[in-house]
Amino acid sequence: MTLTAALFVETDGVYCGLSNVDPWDESRDARLYAGPHPVIAHPPCKRWGKFWWGGMGATKRFEMGDDGGCFTAALAAVRAWGGVLEHPQNSHAWRHHGLNHPPASGGWVAADFGGGWTCCVEQGHYGHRARKATWLYAVGADLPSLKWGDCGHRVDPARYGGDARKASRVGLVALMGHKERRATPLPFRDLLIAIAESAA
């Protein structure tokens, strides 16, 4: 049995309680992971996303990428031990770390000159209620053919006054709670575990 380290995951989340996964939640500080197992990394995305500065209602303005070194540590772990890293589509971390942006239509493309590969996949294909477009970065692993492309509208345009374009742009995510938005569907979790295990 291959053991995989799941870094930056939620306490008692979907990676906990599995015999083939060693979960590293906040209390273990995944920045300290030193191998030797391949990894699945879910570094925090808040400071790399669309509202990295804190958003319109923020009382404090943040710096882009100010995540305490989490993404840098996750990237280093994937490069050192093999595996896969997951972040939201259009994450500013890709440009900041010199990674190529993958096409939204899908397919694996070279991410860097260090053997890394990247792709865009929507978690809606794997059970998430929203489309949840996601970028993956993998090193030393098998690169499976995934369910590529747009998984379709996930919200009735009537919720937005019949404006289909706005419904598509805003999507179901706007109607979800924080926990549901962040959740990793079990089929997607299993896919990431399989990718990481192949790096062993």
Secondary structure, DSSP 8 states (H G I E B T S, - for coil): ---EEEES--TTSTTTT-TTEEEE-GGG-GGG---SS-EEE----GGGSTTTT--TT-SS---TT-STTHHHHHHHHHHHH-EEEEEETT-HHHHHTT-----TT---EE-SSSSEEEEEEEGGGGT-SS--EEEEEEESS-------S-----S-GGGGTT-HHHHHHHTGGGGS-HHHHH---HHHHHHHHHHHHHT-
